């Protein structure tokens, strides 16, 4: 986290004030490849964040399963980390999901309404059938059954239960083949290749010095 000094008179409205320090949290947008853990330690070569993210003092805000890909946010600010990862803040997350089978309107309607899992009903989701997105090839490739069609859906949720998206699609008869998180709140993967990251600034409001 960095602290930026704002001189007197620089506050909105030109009001006189003492100096302020504005806390600027570091925020990293990382495109997590398949097979990489959402942690800095505990895996083999090429399997942890330490192999890709060289920034110091940042930690994941939320997680992605090892067999999922896409946007993982990292920050050095505990408050921002909680705001991103806690379901109580209703941060919407959008996933591009390749499923086995043909999504019916009834199945999509179930996802939108919410499905009942072993740990209780899910919140209503936003779901639609989409054309295959222009994504990077997965390594290793997805294994298909030639006798069963596959399709892509876009699914947005405001929760973060363990393997929730996979369990939701399975509950409506559509096993997940590939899962890519594309968006968290206003942050997206746009322009970030697998294994690469981009740092952005996230203001946390003024703190009086």
C-alpha positions as CSV (number, residue, x, y, z in Angstrom):
1,X,0.0,0.0,0.0
2,X,1.2,3.5,-0.8
3,X,0.3,6.8,1.0
4,X,-0.1,9.9,-1.1
5,X,0.1,13.3,0.5
6,X,-2.6,15.8,-0.4
7,X,-1.6,19.4,0.5
8,X,-4.0,21.8,2.2
9,X,-6.6,23.4,-0.1
10,X,-6.5,20.5,-2.5
11,X,-9.7,18.9,-1.1
12,X,-13.0,19.1,-3.0
13,X,-14.7,22.5,-2.7
14,X,-11.4,24.2,-1.9
15,X,-12.0,23.9,1.8
16,X,-9.2,24.7,4.2
17,X,-7.8,21.5,5.8
18,X,-4.8,20.0,7.3
19,X,-2.7,17.6,5.2
20,X,-4.3,14.3,4.3
21,X,-2.8,11.0,3.4
22,X,-4.8,9.0,0.8
23,X,-4.3,5.3,1.2
24,X,-3.8,3.7,-2.2
25,X,-4.1,-0.1,-2.1
26,X,-2.1,-2.1,-4.6
27,X,-4.4,-4.3,-6.8
28,X,-3.1,-6.9,-9.2
29,X,-5.2,-8.5,-11.9
30,X,-3.7,-12.0,-12.7
31,X,-4.8,-14.4,-15.4
32,X,-4.3,-17.7,-13.5
33,X,-3.5,-20.6,-15.8
34,X,-5.0,-24.0,-15.4
35,X,-3.1,-26.1,-12.9
36,X,-1.9,-23.2,-10.8
37,X,-2.8,-22.9,-7.1
38,X,-4.3,-19.7,-5.7
39,X,-1.4,-19.4,-3.2
40,X,2.3,-18.6,-3.1
41,X,3.5,-21.7,-1.4
42,X,2.7,-25.4,-1.1
43,X,2.9,-26.6,-4.7
44,X,5.4,-28.0,-7.2
45,X,7.4,-26.1,-9.8
46,X,5.1,-23.8,-11.9
47,X,2.1,-24.5,-9.6
48,X,2.0,-21.5,-7.3
49,X,1.5,-17.7,-7.6
50,X,5.2,-17.2,-6.7
51,X,6.1,-18.6,-10.2
52,X,4.2,-15.8,-11.9
53,X,3.6,-12.8,-9.6
54,X,6.9,-11.1,-8.5
55,X,5.2,-8.3,-6.5
56,X,5.9,-8.3,-2.8
57,X,3.3,-8.1,0.0
58,X,0.2,-9.0,-2.0
59,X,-2.2,-11.8,-1.2
60,X,-5.2,-13.3,-3.1
61,X,-8.6,-11.7,-2.6
62,X,-10.7,-14.9,-3.1
63,X,-9.5,-17.9,-4.9
64,X,-9.8,-20.0,-8.0
65,X,-9.6,-23.8,-8.0
66,X,-6.5,-25.4,-9.5
67,X,-8.5,-26.7,-12.4
68,X,-10.1,-23.3,-13.2
69,X,-8.6,-20.4,-15.1
70,X,-8.9,-16.7,-15.3
71,X,-9.1,-13.6,-13.2
72,X,-7.6,-13.7,-9.7
73,X,-7.2,-10.5,-7.8
74,X,-4.4,-9.8,-5.4
75,X,-3.9,-6.9,-3.0
76,X,-1.8,-5.6,-0.1
77,X,-4.8,-4.2,1.7
78,X,-6.9,-6.3,4.1
79,X,-10.0,-4.2,3.9
80,X,-10.0,-4.3,0.1
81,X,-9.3,-8.1,0.3
82,X,-12.4,-8.5,2.4
83,X,-14.6,-6.3,0.2
84,X,-13.6,-8.3,-2.9
85,X,-13.9,-11.8,-1.4
86,X,-16.7,-11.7,1.2
87,X,-20.2,-12.6,-0.2
88,X,-21.8,-9.9,2.0
89,X,-20.4,-7.2,-0.3
90,X,-22.2,-8.8,-3.3
91,X,-19.3,-8.4,-5.7
92,X,-20.5,-9.9,-9.0
93,X,-18.2,-12.5,-10.7
94,X,-18.7,-13.5,-14.3
95,X,-17.6,-16.9,-15.6
96,X,-17.3,-18.3,-19.1
97,X,-18.3,-21.9,-18.7
98,X,-17.9,-24.7,-21.3
99,X,-20.4,-27.4,-20.4
100,X,-21.2,-30.9,-21.6
101,X,-24.6,-31.2,-23.1
102,X,-27.1,-28.7,-24.6
103,X,-28.3,-26.0,-22.2
104,X,-32.1,-25.8,-22.4
105,X,-34.1,-22.7,-21.5
106,X,-35.4,-24.6,-18.5
107,X,-31.8,-25.3,-17.3
108,X,-30.8,-21.7,-17.7
109,X,-34.0,-20.6,-15.9
110,X,-33.0,-22.9,-13.0
111,X,-29.6,-21.2,-12.8
112,X,-31.2,-17.8,-12.9
113,X,-33.6,-18.7,-10.1
114,X,-31.0,-20.4,-8.0
115,X,-30.4,-24.1,-7.5
116,X,-30.3,-26.1,-4.3
117,X,-26.9,-27.6,-3.4
118,X,-25.8,-29.8,-0.5
119,X,-24.8,-26.6,1.4
120,X,-28.1,-24.9,0.7
121,X,-29.8,-22.9,-2.1
122,X,-27.7,-20.5,-4.2
123,X,-28.6,-16.9,-4.8
124,X,-30.2,-16.1,-8.2
125,X,-27.7,-15.9,-11.0
126,X,-27.4,-14.3,-14.4
127,X,-27.1,-16.9,-17.1
128,X,-27.2,-17.1,-20.9
129,X,-26.1,-19.2,-23.7
130,X,-23.2,-17.7,-25.7
131,X,-21.1,-18.5,-28.8
132,X,-17.7,-20.1,-28.1
133,X,-15.5,-17.2,-26.8
134,X,-12.2,-16.3,-28.3
135,X,-10.0,-17.7,-25.6
136,X,-6.5,-19.0,-25.5
137,X,-6.1,-22.8,-25.9
138,X,-6.1,-24.6,-22.6
139,X,-3.0,-26.6,-21.5
140,X,-3.8,-29.5,-21.2
141,X,-6.6,-29.5,-23.7
142,X,-10.2,-30.2,-22.6
143,X,-11.2,-33.9,-23.0
144,X,-14.4,-34.2,-25.0
145,X,-16.8,-37.0,-25.6
146,X,-17.5,-37.1,-29.3
147,X,-20.9,-38.5,-28.8
148,X,-22.0,-35.5,-26.5
149,X,-22.2,-31.9,-27.7
150,X,-20.7,-29.1,-25.7
151,X,-21.7,-25.5,-25.4
152,X,-20.7,-22.3,-23.6
153,X,-22.7,-20.3,-21.1
154,X,-22.0,-17.0,-19.3
155,X,-22.8,-17.2,-15.7
156,X,-22.6,-14.3,-13.1
157,X,-22.9,-14.9,-9.4
158,X,-22.5,-12.9,-6.2
159,X,-21.3,-15.8,-3.9
160,X,-18.1,-17.7,-3.7
161,X,-18.7,-21.2,-2.3
162,X,-16.3,-24.0,-2.9
163,X,-16.5,-25.1,-6.6
164,X,-19.9,-23.4,-6.8
165,X,-20.2,-22.8,-10.5
166,X,-19.3,-26.5,-11.3
167,X,-21.8,-27.7,-8.7
168,X,-24.5,-25.4,-10.1
169,X,-24.1,-26.5,-13.7
170,X,-24.0,-30.2,-12.6
171,X,-27.2,-29.6,-10.6
172,X,-29.0,-28.7,-13.9
173,X,-27.5,-31.6,-15.8
174,X,-24.6,-29.7,-17.5
175,X,-21.2,-30.9,-16.2
176,X,-18.5,-28.2,-16.5
177,X,-15.6,-29.0,-18.9
178,X,-13.8,-25.7,-18.7
179,X,-14.2,-22.8,-16.4
180,X,-12.8,-19.3,-16.9
181,X,-13.5,-16.4,-14.6
182,X,-13.6,-13.3,-16.8
183,X,-14.7,-10.5,-14.4
184,X,-14.8,-9.6,-10.8
185,X,-16.9,-6.4,-10.1
186,X,-15.5,-3.8,-12.6
187,X,-12.2,-5.6,-13.2
188,X,-11.8,-7.9,-16.2
189,X,-9.2,-10.1,-18.0
190,X,-9.3,-7.9,-21.1
191,X,-5.8,-7.8,-22.6
192,X,-4.1,-10.0,-20.0
193,X,-2.6,-13.3,-21.3
194,X,-2.5,-16.5,-19.3
195,X,0.3,-16.3,-16.6
196,X,0.5,-12.5,-17.0
197,X,-0.6,-9.8,-14.6
198,X,-1.4,-6.1,-14.5
199,X,-1.3,-3.7,-11.6
200,X,-4.0,-1.1,-11.1
201,X,-4.7,1.4,-8.3
202,X,-7.6,1.1,-5.9
203,X,-8.2,4.1,-3.7
204,X,-9.4,3.4,-0.2
205,X,-10.4,7.0,0.8
206,X,-8.6,9.7,2.7
207,X,-7.0,9.2,6.1
208,X,-6.2,12.2,8.3
209,X,-2.5,12.4,9.2
